[in-house]
Amino acid sequence: MKNIYIASNSVEADSVVNKLSQNGINASCRQKENFSAMAGNTEVEFEIFVDDWEADKAKKLLSKKDYTPSMGFEKRRRMAAILSLVFIAAVFIIVIATSL
């Protein structure tokens, strides 16, 4: 089995698995949790696997322009990191402002 795609949520993962299944490619999904100490939360990603001999066909199918799943995992991770930093900065400013 070969990992061909990482989805950022279960809806995106279901969409990818369904797209592959509709085109005759047997796909499975595994949930993976990553703890982020910096953000203080657990991020969940969904890894999509297909048989080795179907990996190229599956990647080609998912790379077509007519198929666009939701925001990718890396973009979501970057967005979460930025929002966490903004939140921490806001809390820091509020603490300083109330102590004066």
C-alpha positions as CSV (number, residue, x, y, z in Angstrom):
1,M,0.0,0.0,0.0
2,K,1.2,3.5,-0.9
3,N,0.2,6.8,0.7
4,I,-0.9,9.0,-2.2
5,Y,-2.8,11.8,-0.4
6,I,-3.2,13.5,3.0
7,A,-6.5,15.1,3.7
8,S,-7.0,17.7,6.4
9,N,-10.5,16.5,7.4
10,S,-12.9,13.6,7.1
11,V,-15.1,15.2,4.5
12,E,-12.1,15.8,2.2
13,A,-10.9,12.2,2.9
14,D,-14.3,10.8,2.0
15,S,-14.4,12.8,-1.1
16,V,-11.0,11.5,-2.2
17,V,-11.8,7.9,-1.4
18,N,-15.1,8.2,-3.3
19,K,-13.5,9.7,-6.3
20,L,-11.0,6.9,-6.4
21,S,-13.6,4.2,-5.9
22,Q,-15.8,5.6,-8.6
23,N,-12.9,5.1,-11.0
24,G,-12.2,1.5,-10.0
25,I,-9.3,2.2,-7.6
26,N,-9.5,0.5,-4.2
27,A,-8.5,3.1,-1.5
28,S,-8.4,3.1,2.2
29,C,-8.1,5.8,4.8
30,R,-6.2,6.0,8.0
31,Q,-6.6,8.7,10.7
32,K,-3.4,10.0,12.1
33,E,-3.2,12.5,15.1
34,N,-0.3,14.9,15.5
35,F,0.1,16.8,18.8
36,S,1.4,20.4,18.4
37,A,3.1,21.6,21.5
38,M,3.4,25.1,20.1
39,A,-0.3,25.5,19.3
40,G,-1.3,23.3,22.3
41,N,-3.7,21.1,20.3
42,T,-3.9,17.9,18.4
43,E,-4.2,18.0,14.6
44,V,-5.8,15.2,12.8
45,E,-4.9,14.2,9.3
46,F,-6.3,11.5,7.1
47,E,-3.9,9.5,4.9
48,I,-5.2,7.9,1.8
49,F,-3.6,4.6,0.7
50,V,-3.9,2.6,-2.6
51,D,-2.3,-0.5,-3.9
52,D,1.3,0.1,-5.2
53,W,0.4,-0.7,-8.8
54,E,-2.5,1.8,-8.8
55,A,-0.6,4.7,-7.2
56,D,0.4,6.4,-10.4
57,K,-3.1,6.1,-11.8
58,A,-4.6,7.5,-8.5
59,K,-2.2,10.4,-8.4
60,K,-3.0,11.3,-12.0
61,L,-6.7,11.1,-11.3
62,L,-6.5,13.4,-8.3
63,S,-4.2,15.9,-10.1
64,K,-6.8,16.6,-12.8
65,K,-8.0,20.2,-12.9
66,D,-11.7,19.2,-12.6
67,Y,-11.0,17.7,-9.1
68,T,-10.3,20.2,-6.4
69,P,-10.8,19.0,-2.8
70,S,-10.9,21.5,0.1
71,M,-7.9,23.3,1.5
72,G,-4.8,21.0,1.9
73,F,-3.2,19.9,5.1
74,E,-0.2,22.1,4.9
75,K,-2.3,25.2,4.3
76,R,-4.5,24.3,7.3
77,R,-1.4,23.7,9.4
78,R,0.1,27.1,8.4
79,M,-3.3,28.8,9.1
80,A,-3.6,27.2,12.5
81,A,0.0,28.3,13.4
82,I,-0.7,31.9,12.4
83,L,-4.0,32.0,14.3
84,S,-2.3,30.6,17.4
85,L,0.4,33.2,17.3
86,V,-2.2,36.0,16.8
87,F,-4.1,34.6,19.8
88,I,-0.9,34.4,22.0
89,A,0.0,38.0,21.0
90,A,-3.5,39.3,21.8
91,V,-3.4,37.6,25.3
92,F,0.0,39.1,25.9
93,I,-1.2,42.6,25.0
94,I,-4.3,42.2,27.2
95,V,-2.2,41.1,30.2
96,I,0.2,44.0,29.8
97,A,-2.6,46.5,29.3
98,T,-4.5,45.3,32.4
99,S,-1.4,45.4,34.6
100,L,-0.7,49.1,33.9
